[in-house]
Amino acid sequence: MSERQLNALLQELENSLTLLDETRVIDVADFDLSLKHTDSDLFSFSQPDSLLAKCEQVCAEYSINKPKLRTIHHLACSGGSLITKCFSVMPNTYLLSEVHPHSYRHLPKDNAEFLPSDIATLAKQANFPNSDILAKKIFAHAITDAYEHVTRLGGILILRDHSHSDFCVGDDIASKSTVKTTLEPDFEIRSIVTLRNPIDAYASLKSNFWLHFEPSSFDDYCGRVLAFLSEFEHSQIFFYEDFVNQPEFELEKMCLFLDIPYVNGSSSLFDMFKVTGDSGRKGEIIEARQRRTIENYLLEEIKQSEKFKLLCEVYRKDYNIF
């Protein structure tokens, strides 16, 4: 039974107790209905709330012993596809790439898309009321099923969050990862974040025409990066630049943090695996790439950006050297 189910049961019990209190016609004080019981008994008639207390105890115990789910978070054009390919190399490790409960930017504006197994998107296209709420429920159940399937076969499941949908699409900026908030009731979430210098990520976004927000200035982008990073501890953040310089060393650290097995030499096998969002410059060797040409107007934006200065001060000072 999941925590959602337990909470639903808890609510039903509260409603039942309220109903009993409101409809009681016999004064129970005139009767001795108590049963001899021990601490191990589930409940007693002398304590009508004890079943409720037992369920609360079960909920508390479940929250301590939730199954562990690993997640990886990064923004678009920041080297995330390269890094997540390396995790797919690890033994008995399975990666679901770019997941999100309700991200619809890929859909055509004027036509319905043929997606026979994607119930959440079909519900969106059918104009279901509160379709995002339904999508989160479907997503949570699907991830639970996938987790149980992989775990039963001795594997480890990793989710690659499509963080771009939360922080770099439209006017609204999420306060937390939608993937995490949707799954936290049922899982202990173990997360890492990979970050690339915003100068390079922004230049790549412009090159791919993926600036899906307004205003689309460099300073505004850095504000979105800061919002994205705000829910994570510094210990959870790993840097793309460190990874391309020492891939095995950084990969081992990330595996240790996620509590998954690490195999030395895995970074040499990354190109065997395919993931979505692999839009960057291709190659069979992990190495630092030459920076794209930065146009003068963008160079001036970078120099004037207060949010970029703050990001560098808090997370990585050498990002401000260019």
Disulfide bonds with the S-S distance in Angstrom:
none
